[in-house]
Amino acid sequence: MTKLSVNVNKIATLRNSRGGNVPNLLKVASDIQSFGANGITIHPRPDERHIRYQDAYDLKPIVFTEYNIEGNPIKKFTDLVLEIKPTQVTLVPDGEDVLTSNAGWDTVKHQSYLQEIVAEFKNAGIRTSIFIETDLRLIEAAAKTGVDRIELYTEDFAKEFERGNKDAVNPYTQAAVLANELGLGINAGHDLNLENIEFFKNNIPNLAEVSIGHALISESIYLGLENVVNMYLDRLK
């Protein structure tokens, strides 16, 4: 079964919009795990517009499943991850001005930089993943960084699937086949939802984990958080 890691950034966004502690991020993360989710993901950004750096520390004793921290490995982020030692760190090359992650790493251009960062995290006993697109050349270069996994950036698939183009999954399948051959674990995330997740999962060999936040929280407004978590788990079997 592919693991479901729930990104709770949107819970923090809602909390921050009014100040105070409603909704309670720690309680929601605890509940999500009790509903059956296999992990919690956060993506702190330098401006702390949703997840705050303190949240990352506060969540550490709450997360009893897998803890995945995503972000651009600037010094503040790297120091945070090395201190918390989550289950997994996912390296995302987003700039401070982006609204949401919108590109994967150029693992050829940034090869030496990524090798250094990956080695630092792995030496600390943290599983490493690189956010990446489906270009096979970049997948090959990712393997040379020493990373444990790649996370396939799935926005293009999601947009095309919504238009009825199921062939949009083909580059992801090809990327996954190559990643498997290279010994890389495969994660995926961005715009995956209840409508497309089962089809995507069934076409990606050995998909280890999906990280879903915006869609899952949005769907929960109508269907309820516990129900939606279990709907995803059912589709990922």
C-alpha positions in Angstrom: 0.0 0.0 0.0 1.2 3.5 -0.8 1.5 5.6 2.3 -0.5 8.8 2.8 1.3 11.7 4.4 -1.0 14.7 5.0 0.4 18.2 4.6 -1.1 20.4 7.3 0.1 23.7 5.9 -3.5 24.8 5.2 -4.5 24.2 8.8 -1.8 26.6 9.8 -3.0 29.1 7.2 -6.5 29.1 8.6 -5.1 29.4 12.2 -2.9 32.3 11.2 -5.7 34.2 9.5 -7.3 35.0 12.8 -4.4 34.7 15.3 -4.7 32.6 18.3 -4.8 28.8 18.1 -8.0 27.9 16.2 -7.8 25.4 14.6 -5.2 23.8 16.9 -2.5 22.5 14.5 -1.2 19.9 17.0 -4.7 18.5 17.7 -5.4 18.3 14.0 -2.1 16.5 13.3 -2.8 14.1 16.1 -6.4 13.4 14.8 -5.2 12.9 11.2 -2.9 10.1 12.4 -5.6 8.6 14.6 -7.8 8.5 11.5 -5.2 6.3 9.8 -2.8 8.5 7.9 0.7 7.2 7.7 2.5 10.5 8.1 2.4 14.3 8.6 4.1 16.7 6.2 4.9 20.4 6.7 6.6 22.9 4.5 7.8 25.9 6.5 8.8 28.9 4.4 11.0 31.8 5.5 8.1 34.3 5.9 6.2 31.7 8.1 3.0 32.5 6.3 1.5 29.2 7.2 3.7 26.7 9.1 5.9 28.6 11.6 9.3 27.3 12.5 8.1 26.8 16.1 5.4 24.5 14.7 8.0 22.2 13.4 9.5 21.8 16.9 6.0 21.5 18.5 4.9 18.8 16.1 7.9 16.6 16.8 6.5 14.8 19.9 3.0 14.7 18.3 3.9 12.9 15.1 4.0 9.2 15.9 3.9 8.1 12.3 6.3 9.5 9.7 7.4 13.1 9.9 8.3 14.7 6.6 9.6 18.3 6.4 9.8 19.9 3.0 11.6 23.1 2.0 14.4 24.9 0.3 17.6 24.0 2.1 18.6 27.5 3.1 20.7 27.6 6.3 17.7 28.3 8.6 15.8 25.3 7.1 18.8 23.0 7.2 19.5 23.9 10.9 15.9 23.2 11.8 15.8 19.8 10.1 19.2 18.7 11.6 17.9 19.6 15.0 14.5 18.0 14.7 15.7 14.9 12.8 12.4 14.0 11.1 11.8 10.7 9.3 12.3 12.4 5.9 13.4 15.7 4.5 12.2 16.7 1.0 14.3 19.2 -0.8 12.2 21.7 -2.8 13.8 24.5 -4.8 11.1 27.2 -4.2 12.1 30.8 -3.9 10.8 33.1 -1.1 8.4 34.8 -3.5 6.5 31.8 -4.7 2.9 31.1 -3.5 3.3 27.3 -3.8 6.0 25.0 -5.1 6.0 25.3 -8.9 9.1 23.5 -10.2 11.4 20.6 -9.4 15.2 20.6 -9.1 17.6 20.8 -12.0 19.7 18.0 -10.7 22.3 18.4 -13.4 22.9 22.1 -12.8 22.8 21.7 -9.0 24.5 18.3 -8.8 27.4 19.2 -6.5 25.2 21.4 -4.2 22.6 18.6 -3.8 25.3 16.0 -3.1 26.6 18.1 -0.2 23.1 18.8 1.2 22.0 15.2 0.8 25.1 13.9 2.5 24.6 16.2 5.4 21.1 15.0 6.1 21.9 11.3 5.5 24.8 11.5 7.9 22.3 12.7 10.5 20.2 9.6 9.8 17.4 11.4 7.9 15.9 9.9 4.8 16.2 12.3 1.9 14.0 13.1 -1.1 14.3 15.5 -4.0 11.3 17.2 -5.6 11.7 16.7 -9.3 9.9 16.6 -12.7 9.7 13.7 -15.1 12.7 14.5 -17.3 14.6 11.2 -17.4 18.0 13.0 -17.6 17.1 14.7 -14.3 16.1 11.4 -12.7 19.5 9.9 -13.6 21.3 12.9 -12.2 19.2 12.7 -9.0 20.5 9.2 -8.4 24.0 10.5 -8.5 23.3 12.9 -5.6 23.0 9.9 -3.2 19.4 10.8 -2.4 17.1 8.0 -1.1 13.9 9.0 -2.9 12.5 11.4 -5.5 9.1 13.1 -5.2 7.5 13.5 -8.6 5.9 16.9 -9.1 2.4 16.1 -10.3 0.8 19.4 -11.2 1.0 18.8 -15.0 -0.6 15.3 -14.6 -3.4 16.7 -12.4 -4.3 19.5 -14.9 -4.3 17.2 -17.9 -6.3 14.5 -16.0 -9.0 17.0 -15.2 -9.2 17.7 -19.0 -9.7 14.0 -19.6 -6.2 13.3 -20.8 -5.2 10.1 -19.1 -2.1 9.7 -21.2 -0.6 12.5 -19.1 0.4 9.9 -16.6 2.8 8.2 -19.1 5.9 10.4 -18.4 5.4 9.7 -14.7 5.2 6.0 -15.3 8.4 6.2 -17.4 10.1 8.3 -14.7 9.1 5.7 -12.0 10.4 2.8 -14.0 13.8 4.5 -14.4 13.8 5.5 -10.7 13.1 1.9 -9.7 16.0 0.7 -12.0 18.3 3.2 -10.3 17.3 2.1 -6.8 15.4 5.3 -5.9 12.2 5.3 -3.8 9.3 7.1 -5.3 7.1 9.7 -3.7 4.6 12.1 -5.4 2.7 15.2 -4.6 1.0 18.5 -5.8 -2.6 18.7 -6.9 -3.3 15.0 -6.4 -6.9 14.6 -5.2 -9.7 12.1 -4.7 -10.6 12.2 -8.3 -7.1 11.4 -9.7 -5.2 9.6 -6.9 -6.3 6.0 -7.6 -5.5 6.3 -11.3 -2.1 7.8 -10.6 -1.2 5.2 -8.0 -2.2 2.4 -10.3 0.1 3.6 -13.0 3.2 4.3 -10.9 5.1 1.1 -10.1 6.3 1.0 -6.4 4.8 4.3 -5.4 6.0 4.6 -1.8 4.2 7.7 -0.6 2.0 10.6 -1.6 2.0 13.9 0.2 -1.4 15.7 0.0 -2.5 18.9 1.6 -4.5 21.5 -0.2 -7.0 19.1 -2.0 -7.4 16.9 1.1 -8.2 19.8 3.4 -10.5 21.4 0.8 -12.4 18.1 0.3 -12.7 17.8 4.0 -14.8 20.9 4.2 -17.6 19.0 2.5 -16.9 15.4 3.4 -15.3 15.6 6.8 -11.6 15.1 7.7 -11.8 11.6 9.0 -13.9 10.4 6.1 -11.6 12.0 3.5 -8.4 10.5 5.1 -10.0 7.1 4.9 -11.2 7.7 1.3 -7.6 8.4 0.3 -6.3 5.3 2.2 -8.9 3.2 0.4 -7.8 4.5 -3.0 -4.2 3.9 -2.2 -4.6 0.2 -1.2 
